[in-house]
Amino acid sequence: MKAMETSGSLSDRDTEILGLLVRNIRVLSLRQLARTWWASSPEPESSAWKRVSALQRAGFADAFEGMAHPELPLEEPVSVWKPGMPAPDSGPVSYRLQSRWTSHPVPTKCLAASVTARRYFGGPRGRKPRERELTHDIHLSAVFLRLRKDSELIRYWAYEDTIVEARGHHREKLPDAIIVSPEQTKVIEFGGSYGKRKVQAFHDYCEEHSLPYEIW
């Protein structure tokens, strides 16, 4: 198999990126790749895409372009809750989530792990993002990358595909990701443009299961 024959040429950076795409997130946009791993390059996006194309030729990567909303500046969670705190007012939370979408979707270059990469790195089966979910998945990746810079807890991050794989199947709405460390458990959700009822339903689920959460 071509990809396996060339696996010895994977750099530490390649291994890190592909490992994250297999085990932690579904997709990375070209801009996320460029600013995270090629920031010191004179032409970050060009350099990143050149390497992405090489990984695709080797069979490890699935590079594609889809329509997605420009990435929001996610500086902090919109809502934070843990057991013992009063329930947040779902109306204002929903308003903050919905009012931040002020641009139209644009063509966005992205990278996902290939089936071969998933086999090679031993992660969950997963899947390529659906186009209607691309904006959501890019922003969940943005949350992951932000927490990755600021918190050691990120090594305990498990996202939806990993949770499904562990359970074998699911019949309930799963959170986008959950951090389960020896010190704490915390649900991470990218709130998209959730309406009031969806915000309330998410809170009710977490309250019922005593799960602290952050909605970004």
BELVEN-V879473 format. One record per residue. N is the residue number from 1. RES is the residue in one letter. SS is DSSP state (2 for helix, 1 for strand, 0 for the rest). Layout:
N,RES,SS / N,RES,SS
This chain:
1,M,0 / 2,K,2 / 3,A,2 / 4,M,2 / 5,E,2 / 6,T,0 / 7,S,2 / 8,G,2 / 9,S,2 / 10,L,0 / 11,S,0 / 12,D,2 / 13,R,2 / 14,D,2 / 15,T,2 / 16,E,2 / 17,I,2 / 18,L,2 / 19,G,2 / 20,L,2 / 21,L,2 / 22,V,2 / 23,R,2 / 24,N,0 / 25,I,0 / 26,R,0 / 27,V,0 / 28,L,1 / 29,S,1 / 30,L,2 / 31,R,2 / 32,Q,2 / 33,L,2 / 34,A,2 / 35,R,2 / 36,T,2 / 37,W,2 / 38,W,0 / 39,A,0 / 40,S,0 / 41,S,0 / 42,P,0 / 43,E,0 / 44,P,2 / 45,E,2 / 46,S,2 / 47,S,2 / 48,A,2 / 49,W,2 / 50,K,2 / 51,R,2 / 52,V,2 / 53,S,2 / 54,A,2 / 55,L,2 / 56,Q,2 / 57,R,2 / 58,A,0 / 59,G,0 / 60,F,0 / 61,A,1 / 62,D,1 / 63,A,1 / 64,F,1 / 65,E,1 / 66,G,1 / 67,M,1 / 68,A,1 / 69,H,0 / 70,P,0 / 71,E,0 / 72,L,0 / 73,P,0 / 74,L,0 / 75,E,0 / 76,E,0 / 77,P,0 / 78,V,0 / 79,S,1 / 80,V,1 / 81,W,1 / 82,K,0 / 83,P,0 / 84,G,0 / 85,M,0 / 86,P,0 / 87,A,0 / 88,P,0 / 89,D,0 / 90,S,2 / 91,G,2 / 92,P,2 / 93,V,2 / 94,S,2 / 95,Y,2 / 96,R,2 / 97,L,2 / 98,Q,2 / 99,S,0 / 100,R,0 / 101,W,0 / 102,T,0 / 103,S,0 / 104,H,0 / 105,P,0 / 106,V,1 / 107,P,1 / 108,T,1 / 109,K,1 / 110,C,1 / 111,L,1 / 112,A,1 / 113,A,1 / 114,S,0 / 115,V,2 / 116,T,2 / 117,A,2 / 118,R,2 / 119,R,2 / 120,Y,2 / 121,F,2 / 122,G,0 / 123,G,0 / 124,P,0 / 125,R,0 / 126,G,0 / 127,R,0 / 128,K,0 / 129,P,0 / 130,R,0 / 131,E,2 / 132,R,2 / 133,E,2 / 134,L,2 / 135,T,2 / 136,H,2 / 137,D,2 / 138,I,2 / 139,H,2 / 140,L,2 / 141,S,2 / 142,A,2 / 143,V,2 / 144,F,2 / 145,L,2 / 146,R,2 / 147,L,2 / 148,R,2 / 149,K,2 / 150,D,2 / 151,S,0 / 152,E,2 / 153,L,2 / 154,I,2 / 155,R,2 / 156,Y,2 / 157,W,1 / 158,A,1 / 159,Y,1 / 160,E,2 / 161,D,2 / 162,T,2 / 163,I,2 / 164,V,2 / 165,E,2 / 166,A,2 / 167,R,2 / 168,G,0 / 169,H,0 / 170,H,0 / 171,R,0 / 172,E,0 / 173,K,0 / 174,L,0 / 175,P,0 / 176,D,0 / 177,A,1 / 178,I,1 / 179,I,1 / 180,V,1 / 181,S,0 / 182,P,0 / 183,E,0 / 184,Q,0 / 185,T,1 / 186,K,1 / 187,V,1 / 188,I,1 / 189,E,1 / 190,F,0 / 191,G,0 / 192,G,0 / 193,S,0 / 194,Y,0 / 195,G,0 / 196,K,2 / 197,R,2 / 198,K,2 / 199,V,2 / 200,Q,2 / 201,A,2 / 202,F,2 / 203,H,2 / 204,D,2 / 205,Y,2 / 206,C,2 / 207,E,2 / 208,E,2 / 209,H,0 / 210,S,0 / 211,L,0 / 212,P,0 / 213,Y,1 / 214,E,1 / 215,I,1 / 216,W,0
